[in-house]
Amino acid sequence: MMIVADPSEIETGEEAMIERIRDGLNRDALEGLLADGLTLSAFEVGDISMMAHGGEPVFKVDLMLRVESSLSVDLTLPPLYWDKEGLAFRSRCFWEGLKKGDGAL
């Protein structure tokens, strides 16, 4: 026996599920997915679509997350080396090394 469903009913049901997902996203749960030290300052829900994963139907949710963090950079300068030229030189060396990816951090 085959049950035939009206395509408009299926679409209406999917749209209702998508709205439930969109409205039910929990900020605390999203923040729990972030790395330690990062704070979720805002999030937006993008596209929500239905797809298959492991042979099961799932909803794919595109999110835009805004996080706040700070970075401290120790230039390891001796106290007598804190003149403008010396600091500028060390800063350039540090950022050039970072761009090259040589593990300067």
MOPAC internal coordinates of N, CA, C and O (Angstrom, degrees):
PM7 1SCF
backbone

  N    0.0000 0     0.00 0     0.00 0    0    0    0
  C    1.4391 1     0.00 0     0.00 0    1    0    0
  C    1.5336 1   108.68 1     0.00 0    2    1    0
  O    1.2310 1   120.29 1   -47.14 1    3    2    1
  N    1.2876 1   117.06 1   132.86 1    3    2    1
  C    1.4556 1   121.88 1   179.86 1    5    3    2
  C    1.5275 1   109.02 1  -113.17 1    6    5    3
  O    1.2310 1   121.54 1   -48.28 1    7    6    5
  N    1.3325 1   114.65 1   131.72 1    7    6    5
  C    1.4518 1   119.76 1   177.81 1    9    7    6
  C    1.5201 1   107.33 1   -99.30 1   10    9    7
  O    1.2310 1   120.42 1   -53.21 1   11   10    9
  N    1.2974 1   116.80 1   126.79 1   11   10    9
  C    1.4516 1   121.61 1  -179.00 1   13   11   10
  C    1.5283 1   107.93 1  -106.43 1   14   13   11
  O    1.2310 1   121.27 1   -51.40 1   15   14   13
  N    1.3236 1   115.17 1   128.60 1   15   14   13
  C    1.4591 1   120.25 1   179.75 1   17   15   14
  C    1.5240 1   109.36 1  -108.80 1   18   17   15
  O    1.2310 1   121.42 1   -32.65 1   19   18   17
  N    1.2846 1   114.90 1   147.35 1   19   18   17
  C    1.4564 1   121.76 1   176.58 1   21   19   18
  C    1.5275 1   108.28 1   -68.61 1   22   21   19
  O    1.2310 1   119.32 1   -55.82 1   23   22   21
  N    1.3526 1   118.90 1   124.18 1   23   22   21
  C    1.4694 1   121.24 1  -179.22 1   25   23   22
  C    1.5254 1   113.26 1   -55.08 1   26   25   23
  O    1.2310 1   119.78 1   145.85 1   27   26   25
  N    1.3238 1   118.03 1   -34.15 1   27   26   25
  C    1.4706 1   119.34 1   179.88 1   29   27   26
  C    1.5256 1   111.34 1   -67.74 1   30   29   27
  O    1.2310 1   120.25 1   147.34 1   31   30   29
  N    1.3493 1   117.13 1   -32.66 1   31   30   29
  C    1.4697 1   120.28 1   176.07 1   33   31   30
  C    1.5196 1   110.84 1   -68.36 1   34   33   31
  O    1.2310 1   120.31 1   141.14 1   35   34   33
  N    1.3227 1   117.01 1   -38.86 1   35   34   33
  C    1.4683 1   120.69 1   178.24 1   37   35   34
  C    1.5302 1   109.21 1   -64.22 1   38   37   35
  O    1.2310 1   120.50 1   134.19 1   39   38   37
  N    1.3250 1   116.66 1   -45.81 1   39   38   37
  C    1.4663 1   120.45 1  -179.86 1   41   39   38
  C    1.5244 1   110.99 1   -63.15 1   42   41   39
  O    1.2310 1   120.27 1   138.43 1   43   42   41
  N    1.3207 1   117.08 1   -41.57 1   43   42   41
  C    1.4658 1   120.91 1   178.56 1   45   43   42
  C    1.5238 1   110.56 1   -63.07 1   46   45   43
  O    1.2310 1   120.14 1   139.27 1   47   46   45
  N    1.3345 1   117.33 1   -40.73 1   47   46   45
  C    1.4618 1   121.52 1   178.24 1   49   47   46
  C    1.5194 1   111.76 1   -64.83 1   50   49   47
  O    1.2310 1   120.09 1   138.59 1   51   50   49
  N    1.3417 1   117.44 1   -41.41 1   51   50   49
  C    1.4663 1   120.86 1   177.78 1   53   51   50
  C    1.5183 1   110.52 1   -63.94 1   54   53   51
  O    1.2310 1   120.22 1   136.84 1   55   54   53
  N    1.3216 1   117.19 1   -43.16 1   55   54   53
  C    1.4694 1   120.73 1   179.60 1   57   55   54
  C    1.5277 1   111.05 1   -62.30 1   58   57   55
  O    1.2310 1   120.47 1   140.86 1   59   58   57
  N    1.3231 1   116.71 1   -39.14 1   59   58   57
  C    1.4649 1   120.31 1   178.15 1   61   59   58
  C    1.5263 1   110.90 1   -65.02 1   62   61   59
  O    1.2310 1   120.33 1   138.77 1   63   62   61
  N    1.3400 1   116.98 1   -41.23 1   63   62   61
  C    1.4683 1   120.42 1   178.17 1   65   63   62
  C    1.5225 1   110.71 1   -64.74 1   66   65   63
  O    1.2310 1   120.31 1   138.74 1   67   66   65
  N    1.3273 1   117.01 1   -41.26 1   67   66   65
  C    1.4635 1   121.08 1   179.39 1   69   67   66
  C    1.5244 1   109.89 1   -61.50 1   70   69   67
  O    1.2310 1   119.82 1   137.30 1   71   70   69
  N    1.3112 1   117.94 1   -42.70 1   71   70   69
  C    1.4725 1   120.65 1   178.45 1   73   71   70
  C    1.5230 1   111.27 1   -65.52 1   74   73   71
  O    1.2310 1   119.92 1   142.66 1   75   74   73
  N    1.3262 1   117.75 1   -37.34 1   75   74   73
  C    1.4709 1   120.59 1   176.91 1   77   75   74
  C    1.5186 1   110.86 1   -64.19 1   78   77   75
  O    1.2310 1   120.42 1   140.38 1   79   78   77
  N    1.3327 1   116.80 1   -39.62 1   79   78   77
  C    1.4698 1   120.64 1   177.79 1   81   79   78
  C    1.5215 1   109.28 1   -65.87 1   82   81   79
  O    1.2310 1   120.40 1   132.18 1   83   82   81
  N    1.3347 1   116.85 1   -47.82 1   83   82   81
  C    1.4699 1   121.95 1  -178.37 1   85   83   82
  C    1.5333 1   110.56 1   -58.48 1   86   85   83
  O    1.2310 1   120.28 1   134.70 1   87   86   85
  N    1.3142 1   117.07 1   -45.30 1   87   86   85
  C    1.4674 1   121.52 1  -177.74 1   89   87   86
  C    1.5281 1   112.84 1   -75.53 1   90   89   87
  O    1.2310 1   120.41 1   156.96 1   91   90   89
  N    1.3216 1   116.81 1   -23.04 1   91   90   89
  C    1.4572 1   119.82 1  -173.74 1   93   91   90
  C    1.5118 1   115.85 1   -96.42 1   94   93   91
  O    1.2310 1   119.74 1  -178.64 1   95   94   93
  N    1.3382 1   118.10 1     1.36 1   95   94   93
  C    1.4628 1   118.89 1   179.75 1   97   95   94
  C    1.5247 1   109.93 1   -65.14 1   98   97   95
  O    1.2310 1   121.17 1   -50.35 1   99   98   97
  N    1.3100 1   115.37 1   129.65 1   99   98   97
  C    1.4566 1   122.41 1  -173.56 1  101   99   98
  C    1.5258 1   109.85 1  -100.34 1  102  101   99
  O    1.2310 1   120.76 1   -58.62 1  103  102  101
  N    1.3228 1   116.16 1   121.38 1  103  102  101
  C    1.4652 1   121.54 1  -179.03 1  105  103  102
  C    1.5297 1   111.42 1   -58.06 1  106  105  103
  O    1.2310 1   119.93 1   137.34 1  107  106  105
  N    1.3268 1   117.73 1   -42.66 1  107  106  105
  C    1.4661 1   120.91 1  -179.22 1  109  107  106
  C    1.5298 1   111.25 1   -63.96 1  110  109  107
  O    1.2310 1   120.54 1   140.27 1  111  110  109
  N    1.3293 1   116.57 1   -39.73 1  111  110  109
  C    1.4663 1   119.72 1   178.84 1  113  111  110
  C    1.5249 1   110.81 1   -66.20 1  114  113  111
  O    1.2310 1   120.42 1   139.49 1  115  114  113
  N    1.3410 1   116.79 1   -40.51 1  115  114  113
  C    1.4674 1   120.00 1   177.25 1  117  115  114
  C    1.5199 1   110.78 1   -63.41 1  118  117  115
  O    1.2310 1   120.45 1   137.86 1  119  118  117
  N    1.3269 1   116.75 1   -42.14 1  119  118  117
  C    1.4593 1   120.58 1  -179.95 1  121  119  118
  C    1.5311 1   110.49 1   -64.29 1  122  121  119
  O    1.2310 1   120.08 1   148.04 1  123  122  121
  N    1.3302 1   117.46 1   -31.96 1  123  122  121
  C    1.4550 1   121.15 1   177.97 1  125  123  122
  C    1.5177 1   113.17 1   -65.07 1  126  125  123
  O    1.2310 1   120.12 1   160.50 1  127  126  125
  N    1.3269 1   117.38 1   -19.50 1  127  126  125
  C    1.4648 1   121.40 1   178.68 1  129  127  126
  C    1.5238 1   112.87 1   -82.79 1  130  129  127
  O    1.2310 1   120.30 1   166.57 1  131  130  129
  N    1.3339 1   117.03 1   -13.43 1  131  130  129
  C    1.4600 1   121.28 1  -177.12 1  133  131  130
  C    1.5206 1   111.44 1   -79.55 1  134  133  131
  O    1.2310 1   121.11 1   -21.42 1  135  134  133
  N    1.3082 1   115.49 1   158.58 1  135  134  133
  C    1.4629 1   121.34 1   176.49 1  137  135  134
  C    1.5250 1   109.63 1   -66.45 1  138  137  135
  O    1.2310 1   120.96 1   -25.42 1  139  138  137
  N    1.3143 1   115.77 1   154.58 1  139  138  137
  C    1.4660 1   120.39 1   177.78 1  141  139  138
  C    1.5240 1   110.11 1   -55.96 1  142  141  139
  O    1.2310 1   121.08 1   -39.22 1  143  142  141
  N    1.3076 1   115.54 1   140.78 1  143  142  141
  C    1.4556 1   120.96 1   177.50 1  145  143  142
  C    1.5099 1   114.30 1    90.75 1  146  145  143
  O    1.2310 1   119.82 1   170.40 1  147  146  145
  N    1.3346 1   117.96 1    -9.60 1  147  146  145
  C    1.4577 1   120.83 1   178.26 1  149  147  146
  C    1.5187 1   109.22 1   -99.66 1  150  149  147
  O    1.2310 1   120.90 1   -40.86 1  151  150  149
  N    1.3219 1   115.87 1   139.14 1  151  150  149
  C    1.4568 1   122.09 1   179.40 1  153  151  150
  C    1.5176 1   108.56 1  -118.54 1  154  153  151
  O    1.2310 1   120.76 1   -48.87 1  155  154  153
  N    1.3074 1   116.14 1   131.13 1  155  154  153
  C    1.4543 1   121.46 1   178.38 1  157  155  154
  C    1.5176 1   108.74 1   -76.84 1  158  157  155
  O    1.2310 1   120.26 1   -63.78 1  159  158  157
  N    1.3458 1   117.10 1   116.22 1  159  158  157
  C    1.4612 1   119.34 1   179.85 1  161  159  158
  C    1.5222 1   111.20 1   -96.52 1  162  161  159
  O    1.2310 1   119.96 1   154.28 1  163  162  161
  N    1.3304 1   117.68 1   -25.72 1  163  162  161
  C    1.4654 1   120.72 1   178.07 1  165  163  162
  C    1.5249 1   108.60 1  -165.36 1  166  165  163
  O    1.2310 1   121.37 1   -22.19 1  167  166  165
  N    1.3247 1   114.99 1   157.81 1  167  166  165
  C    1.4578 1   119.17 1   172.38 1  169  167  166
  C    1.5195 1   109.54 1  -149.56 1  170  169  167
  O    1.2310 1   121.73 1   -28.42 1  171  170  169
  N    1.3283 1   114.30 1   151.58 1  171  170  169
  C    1.4499 1   121.66 1   176.67 1  173  171  170
  C    1.5166 1   107.62 1  -129.42 1  174  173  171
  O    1.2310 1   121.11 1   -37.07 1  175  174  173
  N    1.3057 1   115.49 1   142.93 1  175  174  173
  C    1.4510 1   120.83 1   177.32 1  177  175  174
  C    1.5212 1   107.59 1   -95.39 1  178  177  175
  O    1.2310 1   120.84 1   -55.02 1  179  178  177
  N    1.3107 1   116.00 1   124.98 1  179  178  177
  C    1.4607 1   121.29 1   178.22 1  181  179  178
  C    1.5172 1   109.98 1   -92.54 1  182  181  179
  O    1.2310 1   121.17 1    48.61 1  183  182  181
  N    1.3060 1   115.37 1  -131.39 1  183  182  181
  C    1.4571 1   122.23 1  -177.70 1  185  183  182
  C    1.5306 1   110.41 1   -74.84 1  186  185  183
  O    1.2310 1   120.93 1   -40.00 1  187  186  185
  N    1.3007 1   115.83 1   140.00 1  187  186  185
  C    1.4688 1   122.13 1   172.90 1  189  187  186
  C    1.5207 1   106.09 1  -121.67 1  190  189  187
  O    1.2310 1   120.83 1   -56.24 1  191  190  189
  N    1.3257 1   116.03 1   123.76 1  191  190  189
  C    1.4599 1   119.92 1  -178.34 1  193  191  190
  C    1.5209 1   109.90 1  -135.07 1  194  193  191
  O    1.2310 1   121.57 1   -20.13 1  195  194  193
  N    1.3106 1   114.61 1   159.87 1  195  194  193
  C    1.4548 1   120.98 1   178.74 1  197  195  194
  C    1.5227 1   108.10 1   -97.30 1  198  197  195
  O    1.2310 1   120.73 1   -42.04 1  199  198  197
  N    1.3216 1   116.22 1   137.96 1  199  198  197
  C    1.4592 1   121.43 1   178.96 1  201  199  198
  C    1.5248 1   109.06 1  -151.18 1  202  201  199
  O    1.2310 1   120.61 1    -1.39 1  203  202  201
  N    1.3148 1   116.44 1   178.61 1  203  202  201
  C    1.4623 1   121.32 1   177.88 1  205  203  202
  C    1.5203 1   109.20 1  -107.35 1  206  205  203
  O    1.2310 1   121.08 1   -40.49 1  207  206  205
  N    1.3330 1   115.55 1   139.51 1  207  206  205
  C    1.4623 1   121.71 1   175.92 1  209  207  206
  C    1.5210 1   107.00 1  -140.52 1  210  209  207
  O    1.2310 1   121.03 1   -61.01 1  211  210  209
  N    1.3128 1   115.64 1   118.99 1  211  210  209
  C    1.4616 1   119.68 1  -178.06 1  213  211  210
  C    1.5227 1   111.79 1    61.47 1  214  213  211
  O    1.2310 1   120.65 1  -147.59 1  215  214  213
  N    1.3297 1   116.36 1    32.41 1  215  214  213
  C    1.4560 1   120.17 1   179.22 1  217  215  214
  C    1.5200 1   114.18 1    79.00 1  218  217  215
  O    1.2310 1   120.00 1  -176.04 1  219  218  217
  N    1.3108 1   117.61 1     3.96 1  219  218  217
  C    1.4617 1   121.88 1  -179.72 1  221  219  218
  C    1.5234 1   110.47 1  -115.35 1  222  221  219
  O    1.2310 1   119.87 1   -34.94 1  223  222  221
  N    1.3240 1   117.85 1   145.06 1  223  222  221
  C    1.4665 1   119.16 1   176.46 1  225  223  222
  C    1.5363 1   110.33 1   -73.74 1  226  225  223
  O    1.2310 1   120.72 1   -47.23 1  227  226  225
  N    1.3140 1   116.23 1   132.77 1  227  226  225
  C    1.4680 1   122.60 1   178.91 1  229  227  226
  C    1.5262 1   108.75 1  -137.31 1  230  229  227
  O    1.2310 1   121.13 1   -16.02 1  231  230  229
  N    1.3203 1   115.44 1   163.98 1  231  230  229
  C    1.4494 1   120.55 1   173.98 1  233  231  230
  C    1.5241 1   108.11 1  -102.88 1  234  233  231
  O    1.2310 1   120.67 1   -47.78 1  235  234  233
  N    1.3239 1   116.32 1   132.22 1  235  234  233
  C    1.4680 1   122.86 1   175.84 1  237  235  234
  C    1.5263 1   106.49 1   -98.78 1  238  237  235
  O    1.2310 1   120.80 1   -55.11 1  239  238  237
  N    1.3372 1   116.07 1   124.89 1  239  238  237
  C    1.4610 1   121.70 1  -177.30 1  241  239  238
  C    1.5251 1   108.38 1  -115.71 1  242  241  239
  O    1.2310 1   120.83 1   -61.18 1  243  242  241
  N    1.3290 1   116.02 1   118.82 1  243  242  241
  C    1.4676 1   121.20 1   175.31 1  245  243  242
  C    1.5214 1   108.22 1   -89.15 1  246  245  243
  O    1.2310 1   120.76 1   -54.16 1  247  246  245
  N    1.3211 1   116.16 1   125.84 1  247  246  245
  C    1.4635 1   121.45 1  -177.92 1  249  247  246
  C    1.5218 1   110.72 1  -121.11 1  250  249  247
  O    1.2310 1   120.87 1   -32.21 1  251  250  249
  N    1.3146 1   115.93 1   147.79 1  251  250  249
  C    1.4584 1   122.76 1   170.41 1  253  251  250
  C    1.5241 1   104.94 1  -114.42 1  254  253  251
  O    1.2310 1   120.56 1   -68.19 1  255  254  253
  N    1.3372 1   116.53 1   111.81 1  255  254  253
  C    1.4609 1   121.26 1  -178.36 1  257  255  254
  C    1.5200 1   109.69 1  -107.19 1  258  257  255
  O    1.2310 1   120.50 1   -43.00 1  259  258  257
  N    1.3203 1   116.65 1   137.00 1  259  258  257
  C    1.4611 1   121.40 1   173.24 1  261  259  258
  C    1.5231 1   106.64 1  -112.64 1  262  261  259
  O    1.2310 1   121.18 1   -54.96 1  263  262  261
  N    1.3230 1   115.34 1   125.04 1  263  262  261
  C    1.4575 1   120.41 1  -178.88 1  265  263  262
  C    1.5185 1   109.87 1  -118.96 1  266  265  263
  O    1.2310 1   121.51 1   -24.41 1  267  266  265
  N    1.3130 1   114.71 1   155.59 1  267  266  265
  C    1.4576 1   120.71 1   176.18 1  269  267  266
  C    1.5132 1   108.67 1  -117.24 1  270  269  267
  O    1.2310 1   121.56 1   -44.46 1  271  270  269
  N    1.3104 1   114.62 1   135.54 1  271  270  269
  C    1.4542 1   120.84 1   178.84 1  273  271  270
  C    1.5232 1   107.40 1  -156.56 1  274  273  271
  O    1.2310 1   120.87 1   -13.36 1  275  274  273
  N    1.2994 1   115.94 1   166.64 1  275  274  273
  C    1.4571 1   120.09 1   174.65 1  277  275  274
  C    1.5172 1   108.51 1  -132.69 1  278  277  275
  O    1.2310 1   121.40 1   -23.23 1  279  278  277
  N    1.2972 1   114.93 1   156.77 1  279  278  277
  C    1.4528 1   121.72 1  -177.92 1  281  279  278
  C    1.5153 1   107.85 1  -129.61 1  282  281  279
  O    1.2310 1   120.71 1   -53.36 1  283  282  281
  N    1.3171 1   116.24 1   126.64 1  283  282  281
  C    1.4583 1   121.01 1   176.03 1  285  283  282
  C    1.5153 1   108.24 1  -103.87 1  286  285  283
  O    1.2310 1   120.80 1   -49.09 1  287  286  285
  N    1.3231 1   116.07 1   130.91 1  287  286  285
  C    1.4545 1   121.27 1  -178.91 1  289  287  286
  C    1.5222 1   108.46 1  -115.14 1  290  289  287
  O    1.2310 1   120.61 1   -59.99 1  291  290  289
  N    1.3094 1   116.43 1   120.01 1  291  290  289
  C    1.4631 1   121.99 1   176.68 1  293  291  290
  C    1.5170 1   107.63 1   -98.41 1  294  293  291
  O    1.2310 1   120.28 1   -67.18 1  295  294  293
  N    1.3169 1   117.08 1   112.82 1  295  294  293
  C    1.4543 1   120.58 1  -179.31 1  297  295  294
  C    1.5248 1   112.10 1   -84.49 1  298  297  295
  O    1.2310 1   120.27 1  -176.54 1  299  298  297
  N    1.3179 1   117.08 1     3.46 1  299  298  297
  C    1.4701 1   124.68 1   178.16 1  301  299  298
  C    1.5267 1   112.11 1    44.93 1  302  301  299
  O    1.2310 1   120.98 1  -126.63 1  303  302  301
  N    1.3098 1   115.72 1    53.37 1  303  302  301
  C    1.4541 1   120.73 1   179.33 1  305  303  302
  C    1.5233 1   110.46 1   -98.02 1  306  305  303
  O    1.2310 1   120.25 1   -42.71 1  307  306  305
  N    1.3246 1   117.13 1   137.29 1  307  306  305
  C    1.4632 1   118.18 1   172.90 1  309  307  306
  C    1.5345 1   109.22 1   -67.30 1  310  309  307
  O    1.2310 1   119.49 1   -28.54 1  311  310  309
  N    1.3317 1   118.59 1   151.46 1  311  310  309
  C    1.4701 1   121.48 1  -175.47 1  313  311  310
  C    1.5199 1   115.04 1   -54.05 1  314  313  311
  O    1.2310 1   119.06 1   147.16 1  315  314  313
  N    1.3432 1   119.39 1   -32.84 1  315  314  313
  C    1.4568 1   120.98 1  -178.08 1  317  315  314
  C    1.5303 1   112.16 1   -78.20 1  318  317  315
  O    1.2310 1   120.45 1   174.73 1  319  318  317
  N    1.2884 1   116.75 1    -5.27 1  319  318  317
  C    1.4552 1   121.78 1  -174.22 1  321  319  318
  C    1.5250 1   111.85 1   -97.72 1  322  321  319
  O    1.2310 1   119.83 1  -172.56 1  323  322  321
  N    1.3135 1   117.93 1     7.44 1  323  322  321
  C    1.4577 1   121.91 1  -174.55 1  325  323  322
  C    1.5238 1   112.87 1   -86.54 1  326  325  323
  O    1.2310 1   119.90 1  -141.82 1  327  326  325
  N    1.3318 1   117.79 1    38.18 1  327  326  325
  C    1.4630 1   118.84 1   172.23 1  329  327  326
  C    1.5382 1   107.56 1   -88.34 1  330  329  327
  O    1.2310 1   120.44 1   -14.00 1  331  330  329
  N    1.3176 1   116.76 1   166.00 1  331  330  329
  C    1.4714 1   120.74 1  -174.43 1  333  331  330
  C    1.5244 1   112.48 1   -60.02 1  334  333  331
  O    1.2310 1   120.01 1   134.01 1  335  334  333
  N    1.3110 1   117.59 1   -45.99 1  335  334  333
  C    1.4639 1   120.41 1  -177.21 1  337  335  334
  C    1.5300 1   111.54 1   -65.59 1  338  337  335
  O    1.2310 1   121.11 1   136.05 1  339  338  337
  N    1.3248 1   115.49 1   -43.95 1  339  338  337
  C    1.4634 1   119.34 1   179.71 1  341  339  338
  C    1.5184 1   111.78 1   -64.03 1  342  341  339
  O    1.2310 1   120.58 1   137.53 1  343  342  341
  N    1.3187 1   116.49 1   -42.47 1  343  342  341
  C    1.4615 1   120.76 1   178.84 1  345  343  342
  C    1.5228 1   110.78 1   -64.44 1  346  345  343
  O    1.2310 1   120.39 1   137.36 1  347  346  345
  N    1.3364 1   116.86 1   -42.64 1  347  346  345
  C    1.4652 1   120.71 1   179.14 1  349  347  346
  C    1.5299 1   110.32 1   -62.26 1  350  349  347
  O    1.2310 1   120.20 1   137.81 1  351  350  349
  N    1.3347 1   117.22 1   -42.19 1  351  350  349
  C    1.4561 1   121.37 1   179.28 1  353  351  350
  C    1.5289 1   111.16 1   -62.35 1  354  353  351
  O    1.2310 1   120.69 1   130.95 1  355  354  353
  N    1.3380 1   116.29 1   -49.05 1  355  354  353
  C    1.4751 1   119.93 1  -179.47 1  357  355  354
  C    1.5288 1   111.36 1   -63.32 1  358  357  355
  O    1.2310 1   120.87 1   141.76 1  359  358  357
  N    1.3328 1   115.95 1   -38.24 1  359  358  357
  C    1.4621 1   119.70 1   178.98 1  361  359  358
  C    1.5201 1   110.72 1   -63.63 1  362  361  359
  O    1.2310 1   120.37 1   134.48 1  363  362  361
  N    1.3389 1   116.89 1   -45.52 1  363  362  361
  C    1.4701 1   120.38 1   178.24 1  365  363  362
  C    1.5272 1   110.77 1   -59.71 1  366  365  363
  O    1.2310 1   120.40 1   134.64 1  367  366  365
  N    1.3183 1   116.85 1   -45.36 1  367  366  365
  C    1.4721 1   120.79 1   179.29 1  369  367  366
  C    1.5174 1   111.05 1   -60.76 1  370  369  367
  O    1.2310 1   120.69 1   136.73 1  371  370  369
  N    1.3184 1   116.29 1   -43.27 1  371  370  369
  C    1.4617 1   120.61 1  -179.33 1  373  371  370
  C    1.5247 1   110.79 1   -61.56 1  374  373  371
  O    1.2310 1   119.86 1   129.05 1  375  374  373
  N    1.3488 1   117.88 1   -50.95 1  375  374  373
  C    1.4662 1   121.06 1  -176.17 1  377  375  374
  C    1.5189 1   111.62 1   -69.38 1  378  377  375
  O    1.2310 1   119.28 1   144.94 1  379  378  377
  N    1.3279 1   118.97 1   -35.06 1  379  378  377
  C    1.4571 1   120.99 1   175.62 1  381  379  378
  C    1.5143 1   110.19 1   -64.03 1  382  381  379
  O    1.2310 1   120.45 1   138.23 1  383  382  381
  N    1.3223 1   116.75 1   -41.77 1  383  382  381
  C    1.4630 1   120.34 1   177.20 1  385  383  382
  C    1.5164 1   111.82 1   -64.10 1  386  385  383
  O    1.2310 1   120.78 1   142.37 1  387  386  385
  N    1.3259 1   116.11 1   -37.63 1  387  386  385
  C    1.4662 1   120.61 1   178.94 1  389  387  386
  C    1.5218 1   110.73 1   -66.31 1  390  389  387
  O    1.2310 1   120.08 1   138.40 1  391  390  389
  N    1.3128 1   117.45 1   -41.60 1  391  390  389
  C    1.4669 1   121.98 1   178.95 1  393  391  390
  C    1.5163 1   111.10 1   -63.80 1  394  393  391
  O    1.2310 1   120.16 1   143.61 1  395  394  393
  N    1.3418 1   117.30 1   -36.39 1  395  394  393
  C    1.4679 1   121.50 1   179.98 1  397  395  394
  C    1.5208 1   111.06 1   -76.09 1  398  397  395
  O    1.2310 1   120.39 1   165.38 1  399  398  397
  N    1.3340 1   116.85 1   -14.62 1  399  398  397
  C    1.4565 1   120.08 1   179.28 1  401  399  398
  C    1.5156 1   113.86 1    72.61 1  402  401  399
  O    1.2310 1   120.41 1  -147.53 1  403  402  401
  N    1.3262 1   116.81 1    32.47 1  403  402  401
  C    1.4644 1   118.81 1  -177.53 1  405  403  402
  C    1.5329 1   112.89 1   -90.68 1  406  405  403
  O    1.2310 1   120.77 1  -162.22 1  407  406  405
  N    1.3251 1   116.13 1    17.78 1  407  406  405
  C    1.4640 1   119.12 1   175.98 1  409  407  406
  C    1.5073 1   112.93 1    77.80 1  410  409  407
  O    1.2310 1   119.44 1  -149.26 1  411  410  409
  N    1.3265 1   118.67 1    30.74 1  411  410  409
  C    1.4517 1   121.45 1  -178.44 1  413  411  410
  C    1.5069 1   113.20 1   -62.64 1  414  413  411
  O    1.2310 1   120.23 1   156.41 1  415  414  413
  N    1.3366 1   117.17 1   -23.59 1  415  414  413
  C    1.4577 1   119.33 1   177.65 1  417  415  414
  C    1.4975 1   108.61 1   -76.57 1  418  417  415
  O    1.2310 1   120.10 1   180.00 1  419  418  417

